[in-house]
């Protein structure tokens, strides 16, 4: 039988540290970021809507927002791409 080609394919085994398992914390959902903030994309599989798995672990900068999500500009294959990511998948980078 042919495997699925859906957005969440090959993401079933995304690992989360044991202390971070369970519900997504309200603190991570309510994070605020400003334009030009440097962020790292870390997919949290407990959240229903995830960015494309290709961008997991990438670092970029916030270039805008849409609703409660943020546009993050990352480099991919020599090109600059804008990814729409909700705050529970973002971590601030110093």
C-alpha positions, 0 to 999 in steps of 0.5 A, spaced: 500 500 500 502 506 498 504 511 503 501 518 505 503 524 501 500 529 506 503 535 510 505 531 516 508 525 513 514 522 516 513 527 522 510 521 527 516 520 531 518 528 532 521 527 539 519 532 545 523 532 551 519 528 556 518 534 561 515 538 555 510 533 553 503 534 553 499 540 552 502 546 549 503 551 554 499 557 554 506 561 555 508 558 549 502 560 545 502 567 547 509 569 546 510 576 542 515 577 537 517 584 534 519 585 527 527 583 526 527 578 532 531 572 530 527 566 532 528 558 531 523 554 528 522 548 532 516 544 531 512 542 537 508 535 534 502 537 540 500 542 536 495 541 530 497 546 525 505 545 524 509 549 519 512 544 513 517 539 516 523 542 511 523 548 516 524 544 522 531 547 526 532 553 521 533 560 524 530 566 521 528 573 522 521 575 523 518 579 518 511 580 519 505 577 522 498 575 520 493 574 525 497 570 531 502 567 527 508 570 524 512 570 517 519 568 518 524 569 513 529 563 512 534 561 507 532 554 503 536 552 497 540 558 496 533 562 496 530 566 501 523 564 503 517 566 508 514 561 512 508 562 516 509 559 523 504 560 530 508 562 536 508 555 539 513 553 534 518 559 535 524 560 540 527 566 541 535 566 539 540 571 542 
